[in-house]
Amino acid sequence: MSFEIPVIETERLILRGRRLEDFPAYAAMWAHPEVVRYIGGKPLTQEEAWVKFTRQAGFWALKGYGFWALEEKASGAFVGDAGAADFKRDLEPSLEGKPEFGWSLMPSAQGKGYATEAIKAGLEWAREALSATTYSCIIDSANAPSLRVAEKCGFRKVVETTYKGSPTLILEQPAA
């Protein structure tokens, strides 16, 4: 199955498919303790980052949606990734059929509103391109910055649960 990843331009970002030349910055991002603090808690090795990088690219081919690389328009630099996926998480309640949005940013790109800008653009695309009735995201309950992004993008807390031993909030919003 061949699928062309849509390119979306926002005021400050270009959301696009991954490129091999993005990988060094991607690996550095996932090796940074501040990035993984609420996402697994452990910096990724280059090998682990590669598996994540290629898995993210595969979602587009298999599901018709996935995560975009975030390119800063002003500099052309890779500053993070954002989008939706179906991670088949072992989580209760299940997120089955509810594309799960997520985002991660280089430490230098955090706090600039890029995550909100990217997720709003991704949601707008999803509403036109996907047939989902609900969108979801999960966030560590201590991750205040990501909870603010989710709220600004229209996600509301549905339930508190535990995922891989960490307190986790499931947030959702209707597709329409």
N, C-alpha and C positions, 0 to 999 in steps of 0.2 A: 504494500500500500504506500503510495506516495502522497505526501501532503505538504503544501506550501504554508509555512508559518506566516500569519499576517504580521505586517509591520504597522505599528501604531505610533504616531507622533503626538506628544503632548507639548505643553509650553516649554519644558526644559529637558525632556527625555525622548529617546527613541526606544520603543519596545520592539525587539527583533529576535530572530532565532539566534542560537548560539553559534559561535565560530571557534575553531580550534585555537585561534590566537587569544580568545577570552580565558582559556583555561588557567594560565599562570595567575591572573588576577583572581579568578574564581577559587583556585586552591588556596591562595593567600587569604582570601576572605574567610573561608571555612576553617582555616588554621588559627584564626584570631579568637582568643578567649572571649572578647566582648560580643562577637557574632554568635557564638555557640552557647553563651551563658544560659539562655532559656530554651535552646534547641539541642537537647541532648547533653549539654554541659561539658562535652569533651571535644577539643579541637580535632579536626579530621587530618589524617595523614594524606599525602598526595594520592595514594592508591584509593583511599576512601572517598576523597573529593572527586576523583576520576569516575568512580562508579556512580556517584550522585550526579555528576555533570552529564554523563551519557544517559542515565535513567531519565533525567529531566527532558533531554532531547527526544527520547523515545515516546514520551506521552503523546506528543503531537501526532506521530505516525499511527499510534494505536488507538487513541481516544478522540483525536481531532481538536484537542486543546492541551495546554501545558503551561510551562513557565517561559517567560520571555527573558532574554538578557536585557538589562537596563543600561543604555548608553547615554551618558550625559552629553547633551547637544553642544554645550559650550566648549568642552574639552575633547570629546570623542572617546572618553575613558569608560571602561566597564565599571559600573558603580554598584551592581547588585543584580538580583533577579526577583521576579514577581509573576504571579499567574495562578492557575488552578490545575489541580491534578486529582487523580483517583489513586490514593496510596494504599487502598485495601487495608486500612488500619484495623488492628485488633482492638476495637474501642467500643464501649457501650455508653450511650446508644450509638448504633451504627451510622456512618455517614454515607452509606450506600445510596447512589443516585443523586447525591448532593455534591457537585464539584467543590473541592476544598481549596480555597484561596490561601496563599501564603506569600511571604516576602522576606528577603534578607538583603541587607545593604552593607557595603564596605563601611568600616568605622568612620572614615572621612566623609561619607555621604549621609550619615545618620543625622537626624534632627533638622533636616532641610525641607521636609515635606515630600520627598521623593516617593516614599512608600505609598502615601495617600494618593498622590498624583497617578502613580502606576496602577494601583488597585482600582481606582475609580475608572480609569481608561479600560482596564481589563474587564471589569464588570459591565461596562457599556458594550464592549465587543461581545461578551458572553450572552447578554440579553438578546442580541441580534442573531448570534450564530448557534447557540445551543438550545436544546429543548428542556433544560432542567427547570424544575419548579421551585427549587430552593438552592441557595449557595451557602456554603459553610466555611468556617475556619476554626482552628483550635489554637489556643494560646495559653501558655503557662500563666497561672493566676497571678504571679509576681511580676509579669512583664508589662508594666504600666505603659511604656511607649507604644508597644504593639496593640495593647487594648485601646489606646486613644486612636490609633490608625483605624482599627476595626470599627470603632464607634463613628468616626468621621465618614467612613465608607458605608454606613447603614447597617452594620452587623449588630445584632443584639444577643445578649447571653441567653442561652436556652437551658443549660445545665452545667453543674460542676461535676467533674468526674476525675479519674486518675488515668494517666497514660504513661506507661513505662515507669511507674513509681512516682511520677510527679503530679501535683495538683494541676488540673487542666480544665479550662473552660471551653465549652463548645458554644460557638456563636453561629447564628444563621440570619439569613434575610431571604425574603421571597424574591423570585426571579423577576416578577413583574411589578 
